[in-house]
């Protein structure tokens, strides 16, 4: 196997970082004009898509064509689906309570604080988490069984996330379910099918570069950081803190896995949100 092209990859990192920053700055400008910062969540998926396309464009002449295309298409498919879903979910709503609470404590300008603590931070995370997608553009040699296993894991994750989001949207759209805890379908097997899906997606994309030890070493931080965000950071832990006092949530929590899917425990009743 040929040597990993560090100099070309380093230049790609600069281009990818520039693109992630550009997406977040444009989103910030739109958010300030609209007076709603929740649209940064839409930019999360768009940012990954933009980084993947940029890395693909600047890496022409390097890496294996099949691996390069897989990394780009899988990332763009995941990112664009997520962006569209979040945009639809937030249509017609005001500020996200998470951002409202954060910005209420802002010292000085709310917008300047949001730029520092939300947009620039998310731009940096997009660049960091997307390292496997960037590195995959430069890995020589045809994808091995390990890389195809990564594609399969990505498919499991994307399916979990899309199905879980669709199930929750249908549940909430029914007025008869107002106040109820969503505990059906995938939500009966894990309290966070969308977060578990993200977990599988990014570990799957990481496996795409594991044919090359150098690329794997530089990219390993990506799925680790994403896992921490999903389980200990702004994902699962923050949402469950928000839901903790809802009627019926304690019972739901007692019978349903917190992250990795498993059959629900028997013997506890269904609650109401």
C-alpha positions as CSV (number, residue, x, y, z in Angstrom):
1,X,0.0,0.0,0.0
2,X,1.3,3.4,-0.9
3,X,2.3,6.0,1.7
4,X,-0.5,8.2,2.9
5,X,-0.2,11.7,1.2
6,X,0.1,13.9,4.3
7,X,0.8,17.1,2.5
8,X,-2.2,16.9,0.2
9,X,-4.4,15.8,3.2
10,X,-3.1,18.8,5.2
11,X,-4.2,21.2,2.5
12,X,-7.6,19.4,2.4
13,X,-8.0,20.0,6.1
14,X,-7.6,23.7,5.5
15,X,-10.2,23.8,2.7
16,X,-12.6,21.7,4.8
17,X,-12.2,24.0,7.8
18,X,-12.8,27.0,5.6
19,X,-16.0,25.5,4.2
20,X,-17.3,24.6,7.7
21,X,-16.6,28.1,8.9
22,X,-18.3,29.6,5.8
23,X,-21.5,27.5,6.4
24,X,-21.7,28.6,10.0
25,X,-21.1,32.3,9.2
26,X,-23.8,32.4,6.5
27,X,-26.2,30.6,8.9
28,X,-25.4,33.1,11.6
29,X,-26.1,36.0,9.3
30,X,-29.5,34.5,8.3
31,X,-30.3,33.7,12.0
32,X,-29.6,37.3,13.1
33,X,-31.8,38.6,10.4
34,X,-34.7,36.3,11.3
35,X,-34.0,36.6,15.1
36,X,-34.0,32.9,15.6
37,X,-30.8,30.9,16.3
38,X,-32.4,27.4,16.1
39,X,-31.6,27.3,12.4
40,X,-28.0,26.4,13.3
41,X,-29.3,22.9,13.8
42,X,-30.2,22.8,10.1
43,X,-26.7,23.9,9.3
44,X,-25.2,21.0,11.2
45,X,-26.1,18.5,8.5
46,X,-25.4,21.0,5.7
47,X,-22.0,21.6,7.1
48,X,-21.0,17.9,7.0
49,X,-22.3,17.7,3.4
50,X,-20.3,20.8,2.4
51,X,-17.1,19.5,4.0
52,X,-17.6,16.1,2.2
53,X,-18.1,17.7,-1.2
54,X,-15.1,20.0,-0.6
55,X,-12.8,17.2,0.4
56,X,-13.9,15.2,-2.6
57,X,-13.2,18.1,-5.0
58,X,-9.8,19.0,-3.7
59,X,-8.6,15.4,-3.4
60,X,-8.9,14.7,-7.2
61,X,-6.1,12.3,-8.3
62,X,-5.7,10.7,-4.8
63,X,-7.2,7.7,-3.1
64,X,-9.4,4.9,-4.4
65,X,-12.4,6.2,-6.5
66,X,-14.9,3.7,-4.9
67,X,-13.9,4.7,-1.3
68,X,-13.9,8.4,-2.1
69,X,-17.4,8.2,-3.6
70,X,-18.7,6.1,-0.7
71,X,-17.4,8.5,1.9
72,X,-18.9,11.5,0.0
73,X,-22.3,10.1,-0.9
74,X,-22.9,8.5,2.5
75,X,-22.1,11.7,4.4
76,X,-24.1,13.9,2.0
77,X,-27.1,11.5,2.2
78,X,-27.0,11.5,6.0
79,X,-26.4,15.3,6.3
80,X,-29.1,16.4,3.9
81,X,-31.7,14.1,5.3
82,X,-31.0,15.4,8.8
83,X,-31.1,19.0,7.6
84,X,-34.4,18.6,5.9
85,X,-35.9,16.8,8.9
86,X,-34.8,19.5,11.3
87,X,-36.0,22.3,9.0
88,X,-39.5,20.7,8.7
89,X,-39.7,20.0,12.4
90,X,-38.8,23.6,13.3
91,X,-41.0,25.3,10.7
92,X,-43.4,27.8,12.3
93,X,-41.8,27.6,15.7
94,X,-39.9,30.3,17.7
95,X,-36.6,30.0,19.4
96,X,-35.4,26.6,20.6
97,X,-35.7,26.5,24.4
98,X,-32.1,25.3,24.7
99,X,-30.8,28.4,22.9
100,X,-33.2,30.7,24.7
101,X,-31.9,29.5,28.0
102,X,-28.3,29.8,26.9
103,X,-28.6,33.2,25.4
104,X,-30.6,34.5,28.4
105,X,-27.3,34.2,30.4
106,X,-25.2,35.9,27.7
107,X,-22.9,38.6,29.0
108,X,-23.4,41.5,26.6
109,X,-24.6,41.0,23.1
110,X,-26.8,37.8,22.6
111,X,-25.7,37.5,19.0
112,X,-22.0,37.9,19.7
113,X,-22.3,35.2,22.4
114,X,-24.2,32.9,20.1
115,X,-21.5,33.4,17.4
116,X,-18.8,32.3,19.8
117,X,-20.6,29.6,21.8
118,X,-22.8,28.1,19.2
119,X,-21.8,28.8,15.6
120,X,-18.0,28.8,15.8
121,X,-18.1,25.8,18.2
122,X,-20.3,23.8,15.9
123,X,-18.2,24.7,12.9
124,X,-15.1,23.4,14.7
125,X,-17.0,20.2,15.6
126,X,-18.1,19.6,12.0
127,X,-14.5,19.9,10.9
128,X,-13.3,17.5,13.7
129,X,-16.0,14.9,13.4
130,X,-15.7,14.8,9.6
131,X,-12.0,13.7,9.7
132,X,-12.8,10.1,8.5
133,X,-14.7,11.6,5.5
134,X,-11.8,13.8,4.7
135,X,-9.1,11.1,5.2
136,X,-11.1,8.5,3.2
137,X,-10.5,10.6,0.1
138,X,-6.7,9.8,0.3
139,X,-6.7,6.1,1.3
140,X,-5.2,4.1,-1.5
141,X,-6.3,0.6,-2.4
142,X,-9.7,-1.0,-2.9
143,X,-12.1,-1.1,0.1
144,X,-11.7,-4.3,2.1
145,X,-14.3,-6.3,4.0
146,X,-13.8,-3.9,6.9
147,X,-14.7,-0.9,4.8
148,X,-17.8,-2.6,3.5
149,X,-18.7,-3.5,7.1
150,X,-18.6,0.2,7.7
151,X,-21.0,0.8,4.9
152,X,-23.4,-1.8,6.5
153,X,-23.1,-0.1,9.9
154,X,-23.8,3.3,8.3
155,X,-26.9,1.8,6.7
156,X,-28.1,0.4,10.1
157,X,-27.5,3.8,11.7
158,X,-29.1,5.9,8.9
159,X,-32.1,3.5,9.0
160,X,-32.5,3.8,12.8
161,X,-32.3,7.5,12.6
162,X,-34.7,8.0,9.7
163,X,-37.3,5.5,11.0
164,X,-37.1,6.8,14.5
165,X,-37.6,10.4,13.4
166,X,-40.5,9.4,11.1
167,X,-42.2,7.4,13.9
168,X,-41.9,10.3,16.4
169,X,-43.2,12.8,13.8
170,X,-46.3,10.7,13.1
171,X,-46.9,10.2,16.8
172,X,-46.7,13.9,17.6
173,X,-49.0,14.8,14.6
174,X,-51.9,12.9,16.2
175,X,-53.8,15.2,18.6
176,X,-54.8,12.1,20.6
177,X,-51.2,11.6,21.6
178,X,-50.8,15.0,23.1
179,X,-49.1,14.7,26.5
180,X,-48.1,11.0,25.9
181,X,-44.7,9.5,26.0
182,X,-43.6,8.1,22.7
183,X,-42.9,4.5,23.5
184,X,-43.7,2.6,20.3
185,X,-41.7,1.2,17.4
186,X,-38.0,1.8,17.8
187,X,-38.7,4.1,20.8
188,X,-39.8,1.0,22.7
189,X,-36.3,-0.5,22.2
190,X,-34.2,2.6,22.9
191,X,-35.1,6.0,24.3
192,X,-32.9,7.6,21.6
193,X,-33.1,5.8,18.3
194,X,-31.9,8.9,16.4
195,X,-28.9,9.3,18.6
196,X,-28.0,5.6,18.4
197,X,-28.4,6.0,14.6
198,X,-25.8,8.8,14.6
199,X,-23.5,6.7,16.7
200,X,-23.6,3.9,14.1
201,X,-23.3,6.3,11.1
202,X,-20.0,7.8,12.4
203,X,-18.4,4.6,13.5
204,X,-19.4,3.2,10.1
205,X,-17.7,6.1,8.3
206,X,-14.6,5.6,10.5
207,X,-14.4,1.9,9.4
208,X,-14.1,3.2,5.8
209,X,-10.5,4.5,6.6
210,X,-9.4,1.6,8.7
211,X,-7.7,-0.1,5.8
212,X,-4.9,2.5,6.2
213,X,-3.4,2.7,9.7
214,X,-2.3,6.3,9.3
215,X,-5.7,7.5,8.2
216,X,-7.4,5.5,11.0
217,X,-5.0,7.0,13.6
218,X,-5.7,10.6,12.6
219,X,-9.5,9.9,12.3
220,X,-10.1,7.9,15.5
221,X,-11.0,11.1,17.4
222,X,-14.1,11.6,15.2
223,X,-16.3,8.7,16.4
224,X,-15.1,9.1,19.9
225,X,-16.0,12.8,20.0
226,X,-19.4,12.1,18.4
227,X,-20.1,9.3,20.9
228,X,-19.3,11.6,23.8
229,X,-21.6,14.3,22.4
230,X,-24.4,11.9,21.8
231,X,-24.2,10.1,25.2
232,X,-22.6,12.6,27.6
233,X,-22.9,16.0,25.9
234,X,-25.6,17.9,24.1
235,X,-27.5,14.7,23.1
236,X,-28.9,12.1,25.4
237,X,-28.0,13.7,28.8
238,X,-29.3,17.1,27.9
239,X,-32.6,15.8,26.5
240,X,-33.2,13.5,29.5
241,X,-32.6,16.3,31.9
242,X,-35.3,18.3,30.1
243,X,-37.7,15.3,30.2
244,X,-37.0,14.1,33.7
245,X,-40.0,15.8,35.3
246,X,-42.6,14.8,32.7
247,X,-45.4,12.5,33.9
248,X,-44.7,8.9,32.9
249,X,-41.1,9.5,31.9
250,X,-39.7,7.6,35.0
251,X,-41.6,4.5,34.0
252,X,-40.6,4.8,30.4
253,X,-37.0,5.2,31.5
254,X,-37.2,2.1,33.8
255,X,-38.4,-0.2,31.0
256,X,-36.5,1.1,28.0
257,X,-32.8,1.0,27.2
258,X,-31.0,4.4,27.5
259,X,-29.1,4.0,24.2
260,X,-28.2,0.6,22.7
261,X,-31.5,-1.1,21.6
262,X,-32.9,-4.1,23.5
263,X,-36.4,-5.5,24.1
264,X,-38.3,-3.4,26.6
265,X,-38.6,-4.7,30.2
266,X,-42.0,-6.1,31.1
267,X,-44.2,-5.2,34.1
268,X,-44.3,-1.4,33.9
269,X,-47.2,0.7,32.6
270,X,-47.2,3.3,29.9
271,X,-46.9,6.9,30.9
272,X,-48.0,10.3,29.6
273,X,-45.9,13.2,28.4
